[in-house]
């Protein structure tokens, strides 16, 4: 009989590609993870992993088992949800991992709404960049992720996750107020090809959005300055250090000194924000109200 706990270990190793990283995500020692995998191989009678450079990858048998592991783990999530519903206990803690602007835009309003409509649900918020929250959900560190689309993200049809689309928002151009295009009501990205750029660090989903938008406009931005803090990005633009693309919601209420904001003409850079939970957990009596509250908070937000 295959132990479901070991299936979680197998999935963590498949996600993280190294035993050490999987162990850290599962709060186990590498030795414990290796023991669990060895026991799983003994239970199945197949080698499940093989070395690949400095990491590991699944064998063909491992890939087959992973497919079933995803289905089994999703069904266990559903079982927990139904048992919790049967017990009628809509009281407990839900951990939501979100990037900072997502916290301001939808998580905080959702927490406010839940305090009235579902007083028994305690929401614990963790600040996590848009590419960090999904692994946290898959590893069991968070129950709900508020994340953004980015290259390398789990696909919409990923069997491990269930998604709820929240909102989409455009990025606006932030220019020094003496910039040659600052008098224009909107700017085309191609007209900024020769400028120095201020952006995020590689790995940040906003970095990917900017890179892709500029690629579509026919150029690669010359990234001279990098910061994951949008206030710092706007301050650098105001100091004349370059131009930038910043999500519209991040600019709301921001005091701009020496900088102007202009919409982008034509095809725009856009980030799409969604909530995600482990497949099968979407009907849990604690998680379902949180998803509904996030969706309600996102209603009417900028789309584009």
N, C-alpha and C positions, 0 to 999 in steps of 0.2 A: 504494500500500500504506500502510495506517495504522500509524504507529509506536506500539506499546503504551506507551512512555514518555510520550507525549503524552496518552494516555488517562488516565494517573495525574494529569497536570496538570489535565485537564478535570474529573476527579472532585474534586480538591482545591478548584478554583474553585467547583464546585457546592456543596460542603460549607461553604465559608467565606464565600461570597458577595462577596468582594472579591479582586482580583488581589494586593493587598498582603498580605492575610492568608494567602492560598494560598501565596504566595512564601515567607513566613516559615515556614509549616508544612513546606514542601518544601526549605528551606534553599537557596533560589534568590533571585535578585534579581527584583523586579517586571518589569524589562525582559526577563529571560530567560523568565519565565512568559508574558508578552505575545507574545514571539517564537514560543514553542512553540504557543500557541493560534492564532496567525496561520498557522503552518505546518499545523496540523491543519485549519483551515478551508480552506486551499488543497488539502490532500489529499482532503478530503471534497467540496469544491465547494459548501459551505453555510456561511452565517453561523451560528455556534454560540452566540454571546453577544449580549446587548443590555443597554444601560444601564438601571438601575433605582434611582432616587434616587442615593445615594452609592456604590452597589455595582453588581453585575451579576447577571443571571439568564440561564438557558439559554433559547434559542429552542426552538421545537417540534423542529427538527432536532437541536439540542443535547440535548434530552431523549431523543430516540430513540437517539442515539449513546451517551448515558450508560447507558442500559439495557444496551446491548451491551458497553460498557466494564466494567460491573460483572461481567458474565458472563465476559468475556475475562480480567480480572484475577484472578477467582476460579479460573479454569482454570489460569492461570500459577502461582498458589499451589499448586494440586494437582500440577502438573508438578514444581515444586521439591521438594515433599514426596516424590513418588515417586522422583525422582532421588537425593534424600538417603537414602531407604530402600534404594534399590539399592546405593548406595555403602556402606551399612551403618554410616555414621558417626554414631552417637548420641553425638556429642561436640561441644560448642559452647556458645554463650551464648544465653540467652533473657531478654529484658527483660520484666519484669512491672510494670505500673503499677497501683497500688491506693491507696485511701484508708487513713488510718492504722489504723482499727480492723480493716479487712480484712487489713492486714498482720499485725496481732497475732493475729487469729482463724484465718486460713487460709494466708496466704502464708508466714509464718515456719515453721509446722509442715510445710508442703509442702517448703520448702527443706531442712528437717531430714531429711525422708523421702527426698528425692531424693539427698541426699549419700550415703545408704546404698545405695539401689536403682539409681541412675543417676549414678555418680560422675563421668561425663564431661560431664554437663550443669551448666553454671555459670549460676546465676540472678542477674540484676542487677535489683534492686528500686528502683522510683522511686515516691516518695510523690506521689500525685495525688488531688485531690478526686474524688468520685464522678461528677461531670459532666465531668471533664477526661480521664479515662483512655481513653474510647472514641474521641474525636478523635485521641489519641496513637496508638492502634492503626491507625486508618484512614489516618493520615498517615505511618505507618511508623516512628514514634518508639519504639513499643513493640510487642512481639509478642503479649502477653496483657494484657487489662484485667480487673481485678476491680472491678466497678462496681455501682451501685444503680439501680433504676428511678426515673425522675424525669420530670416533665412536659417534653416536648420531646426526650426521649431517642429514639434510633433504635428503631423498633418491633421486636418479637420476630421478625417476618417480614422484616426488612430483609435484602435480598439481599447486602449487603456484609459481613455478619457472621455468624459461627456462635457460638451461645451454649451454655453449660452452667450450669444452675441450681445454685446452691451452698446457700444457706440463706435463711430469712426470720426476722426477729426483731422483737418488739414494742418500742415506745417506752414507757417508764415515766414517770410524773409525778414531778417533783422539786419538793418544797414546802419552804418554811421550816418548821423544826420547831415553831414556834408558830402555824402556819396553822390556820384553823378546821377544815380537813378532815384535818389530820395524824393525829387519833386514829382515822380510818376505815381499815379494812384495804385498801380500794381506792376510787378516785374516778371519778366520771363527768366527762367533759370539759366538758359543759354547765354543770356547777357551778363551773367556773373562768372563765366568760365575763366576769365583772366584774373579774378580777384583771389586774395588770400582768404582762406576759410577757417572758421572756428567750429569745431564739432565735438562729438563725443568720442570716447575711447572705443577701439574695435571690441566687439562683443556686446556693446550696448545696442539694443534694438533700434534706437534712434539713429545711431551711426549707420546701421544697415539701411534705414529708410532714406537718409540723406544720400548715401552712395548710390542707391538704386534710382532715386529721382534724377540725380545728376547724370547717371549713365543713360537714362532715357532721353535726357536733354542733349546728349552727345559729347559729354566731357567727364573727366574724373576730377573732382574738386581737389585743389591743392591745400591739404589740411596742415595748417601751420600751428594752430593752438588747439588743445583738447581739454575738455572738462565735462564731467557728467552732471554738473550743476548748472541749470539753465540761467540762474541769476548771474553766475560767473560768465557764462557765454554772452549774455546781453551786456554785461559790464565791459567785456573785451570789445564787443562791437561798438559800444559807446565811446571807447577809447581810441577808435579808429584802427583796431588791430585786424579787422577783416569783416566778412559777412557770415551769416549763419542761417540755418533753418531751425525753427523752434516750434514745437506743438502749440497750437493756439491756446489750449487751456492753461499751459504753463506760463503764458504771457498775461493771462487775465489778472488784473490787479497789480502787476509788477510795475514798479517805478523805473522808468527808462531814463537814463541820463546820457545825453549825447547820441541816442540811437532812435531810429524810427522803425515802425513795423509796416510791411507792405504785403498784401496777399500775392500769391503766385499766380500768374496768368497761365492759361493752358493746362496741360496735365500737371496735377499737383502731387506733392509728397503727402501721403496720408498714413496714419497709423490706425489699425483696427484693434479695438480692445474687446476682450471677451473674458468671461468667467469659466473656469474649468474645475471639475472634480473627478475623482476616480470613478471609472465606469461602474454603475450600479449604486453609487452613493447619492445620486441626484434625487432619489425619493426618500432619503432618510429624513425623519421628522425634525431633526435639528438643521440639516443642511438645506432642505427644500425651501424653508422660509428665508434663509439667507440669500439663496439664489434669486428668489422672487423680490426681495428687498433691493438687491443690487440692480436687477432689471428695472424696477420702478424708479430707482435713483437715476438710472441712465436715460430714462424716457425724456425726450426733448433736448438732449445734449446735441452739440454740433455734429452733423454728419457730413461726409463728403469724401 
